[in-house]
Amino acid sequence: MTEKSEHNRHEEGAVREPSHRPVVLSLLSVIAVMVTIVIYSPELYNLFCKVTGYGGTTQRVEASSGVILDEKITIKFDATIAPALNWEFKPVERQVTAHIGETVIVNYRAKNLSDREIVGSASYNVTPEIAGSYFNKIECFCFTEQKLAAGEEILMPVSFYVDPEIVEDKTGRRVKEITLSYVFYEKKKSVKAALLKK
């Protein structure tokens, strides 16, 4: 092989050598997207859950259903307290059976066991998850923060109905029992609010 042809072969090899630039740019793009998702994920996730009922997230509506079916469904109620919250929290009734589409009002009882005022907030979901799309809350203590003085005890109502469209869903129509669960936790003051108070 001549020196010239050897030189040409090396030049061709240099041209064919893959560039790492597209890979690096792709990786940087993926990282940028992931950072954006992490920053906005709680809001996006909550919005997604509210729209789709994913994760057993219930729906919020303004009025009762206009349709009540003959079919009945049992709703069970669950209550949990986050470890840092010194409250007692439980449903007044453990379960009710109602017609699908019928508006139901139940109460939960909360008591502040501490010697100071505490603001609490409740997160919630239903199981099975498929029921989240059809479980419609009209009013709920979970829509707002709850402030209890030291030793104060209150009843907190929830009004809801199960959307009649659940019977049109091939999976949903097999649901005969739904559990509505709440977790109450203490709402901590934000750093900004604490600074403004000083």
C-alpha positions as CSV (number, residue, x, y, z in Angstrom):
1,M,0.0,0.0,0.0
2,T,1.4,3.4,-1.0
3,E,1.9,6.2,1.5
4,K,-0.7,8.2,-0.4
5,S,-3.4,5.5,-0.2
6,E,-2.6,5.0,3.5
7,H,-3.1,8.8,4.0
8,N,-6.4,8.7,2.2
9,R,-7.6,5.8,4.3
10,H,-6.9,7.7,7.5
11,E,-8.7,10.8,6.2
12,E,-11.8,8.7,5.3
13,G,-11.7,7.1,8.7
14,A,-11.6,10.6,10.3
15,V,-14.7,11.6,8.3
16,R,-16.6,8.5,9.4
17,E,-15.7,8.8,13.1
18,P,-19.0,9.5,14.9
19,S,-19.5,12.8,16.6
20,H,-20.5,12.9,20.3
21,R,-22.1,16.3,20.0
22,P,-25.6,15.0,19.1
23,V,-25.5,12.6,22.0
24,V,-24.4,15.3,24.4
25,L,-27.1,17.7,23.2
26,S,-29.7,14.9,23.5
27,L,-28.7,14.1,27.0
28,L,-28.7,17.8,28.0
29,S,-32.2,18.1,26.5
30,V,-33.4,15.1,28.5
31,I,-31.9,16.6,31.7
32,A,-33.6,19.9,31.1
33,V,-37.0,18.2,30.6
34,M,-36.5,16.1,33.7
35,V,-35.6,19.2,35.8
36,T,-38.7,21.0,34.5
37,I,-40.9,18.0,35.3
38,V,-39.5,17.8,38.9
39,I,-40.1,21.5,39.4
40,Y,-43.7,21.5,38.2
41,S,-44.6,17.8,38.9
42,P,-46.8,18.3,42.0
43,E,-49.0,20.8,40.2
44,L,-49.1,18.8,37.0
45,Y,-49.7,15.6,38.8
46,N,-52.5,17.0,40.9
47,L,-54.1,18.5,37.8
48,F,-53.8,15.2,36.0
49,C,-55.3,13.3,38.9
50,K,-58.2,15.7,39.3
51,V,-59.1,15.5,35.6
52,T,-58.7,11.8,35.2
53,G,-59.4,10.4,38.7
54,Y,-56.0,8.7,38.6
55,G,-54.8,7.4,41.9
56,G,-58.3,7.4,43.3
57,T,-58.6,11.2,43.2
58,T,-62.2,12.2,43.5
59,Q,-64.0,14.8,41.4
60,R,-65.4,18.2,42.6
61,V,-68.8,19.2,41.4
62,E,-71.2,22.1,42.0
63,A,-74.5,20.3,42.2
64,S,-76.3,17.0,42.8
65,S,-76.8,14.4,40.2
66,G,-80.0,14.7,38.2
67,V,-80.2,10.9,37.9
68,I,-80.6,8.3,40.7
69,L,-80.4,4.6,39.8
70,D,-82.0,1.6,41.4
71,E,-78.6,0.1,41.9
72,K,-76.9,0.6,45.3
73,I,-73.3,0.9,46.3
74,T,-71.6,0.8,49.7
75,I,-69.3,3.6,50.7
76,K,-66.8,2.9,53.6
77,F,-65.0,5.7,55.4
78,D,-61.4,5.7,56.6
79,A,-59.4,8.3,58.6
80,T,-55.7,8.6,59.4
81,I,-53.7,11.2,61.2
82,A,-50.1,12.1,60.2
83,P,-47.7,11.3,63.1
84,A,-46.9,15.0,63.8
85,L,-50.6,16.0,64.2
86,N,-52.0,15.8,67.8
87,W,-55.6,15.4,66.8
88,E,-58.3,12.8,67.0
89,F,-60.0,12.2,63.7
90,K,-62.6,9.6,62.7
91,P,-65.8,9.2,60.7
92,V,-69.1,9.3,62.6
93,E,-70.4,6.4,60.5
94,R,-68.1,3.7,59.3
95,Q,-70.2,3.0,56.1
96,V,-73.4,3.8,54.3
97,T,-75.2,2.2,51.4
98,A,-76.9,4.5,48.9
99,H,-78.4,4.5,45.4
100,I,-75.9,5.4,42.7
101,G,-76.5,9.1,41.9
102,E,-78.1,9.8,45.3
103,T,-76.5,12.7,47.3
104,V,-75.1,11.5,50.6
105,I,-74.0,13.6,53.6
106,V,-71.8,12.1,56.2
107,N,-69.7,13.6,59.0
108,Y,-66.2,13.2,60.3
109,R,-65.3,14.3,63.8
110,A,-62.0,16.0,64.6
111,K,-60.6,17.1,68.0
112,N,-57.5,19.0,68.8
113,L,-55.8,17.2,71.7
114,S,-53.0,19.7,72.0
115,D,-52.8,22.9,74.1
116,R,-52.3,25.1,71.1
117,E,-54.2,26.2,68.0
118,I,-53.5,23.9,65.0
119,V,-54.3,24.3,61.4
120,G,-54.9,21.0,59.6
121,S,-55.3,20.0,56.0
122,A,-56.6,16.8,54.6
123,S,-55.5,14.8,51.6
124,Y,-57.9,12.2,50.2
125,N,-58.6,9.4,47.7
126,V,-60.9,6.5,47.0
127,T,-60.3,2.9,46.3
128,P,-60.6,1.1,44.0
129,E,-58.9,3.7,41.8
130,I,-61.4,3.3,39.0
131,A,-64.0,4.9,41.3
132,G,-62.1,8.2,41.5
133,S,-63.5,9.3,38.1
134,Y,-67.1,8.7,39.3
135,F,-66.9,9.8,43.0
136,N,-68.2,13.4,43.0
137,K,-67.9,15.6,46.0
138,I,-70.2,18.6,46.3
139,E,-68.9,19.9,49.7
140,C,-66.0,18.7,51.8
141,F,-63.9,19.8,54.7
142,C,-60.9,18.8,52.6
143,F,-61.5,21.7,50.2
144,T,-60.2,24.2,52.9
145,E,-57.8,24.2,55.8
146,Q,-59.3,23.4,59.2
147,K,-58.3,25.5,62.2
148,L,-59.0,24.1,65.7
149,A,-58.3,25.8,69.0
150,A,-56.7,23.9,71.8
151,G,-59.2,21.2,72.9
152,E,-61.8,22.2,70.2
153,E,-63.9,19.5,68.7
154,I,-65.9,19.9,65.5
155,L,-68.1,17.9,63.0
156,M,-66.9,18.2,59.4
157,P,-69.5,17.2,56.7
158,V,-68.9,15.7,53.3
159,S,-71.6,15.6,50.6
160,F,-71.1,13.4,47.6
161,Y,-72.6,11.1,45.1
162,V,-71.4,8.3,42.8
163,D,-71.9,9.3,39.2
164,P,-74.5,7.0,37.4
165,E,-72.1,6.8,34.5
166,I,-70.1,4.3,36.5
167,V,-72.5,1.6,35.4
168,E,-71.6,2.3,31.7
169,D,-67.9,1.6,32.5
170,K,-67.1,-2.1,31.9
171,T,-64.7,-2.1,34.9
172,G,-66.6,0.5,37.0
173,R,-69.9,-1.4,36.9
174,R,-68.4,-4.2,38.8
175,V,-67.6,-1.9,41.8
176,K,-69.9,-2.6,44.6
177,E,-67.9,-1.0,47.4
178,I,-65.9,2.2,47.6
179,T,-63.6,3.3,50.4
180,L,-63.2,7.1,50.9
181,S,-59.9,7.7,52.8
182,Y,-58.5,10.9,54.4
183,V,-55.2,11.7,55.9
184,F,-55.0,14.8,58.1
185,Y,-51.7,16.6,58.6
186,E,-50.6,19.8,60.2
187,K,-50.4,22.7,57.9
188,K,-47.0,24.3,58.6
189,K,-46.7,28.1,58.3
190,S,-44.7,29.2,55.3
191,V,-41.3,30.9,55.9
192,K,-42.8,34.0,54.1
193,A,-45.8,34.1,56.5
194,A,-43.5,33.8,59.5
195,L,-41.3,36.6,58.3
196,L,-44.3,38.9,57.7
197,K,-45.6,38.3,61.2
198,K,-42.3,39.5,62.8
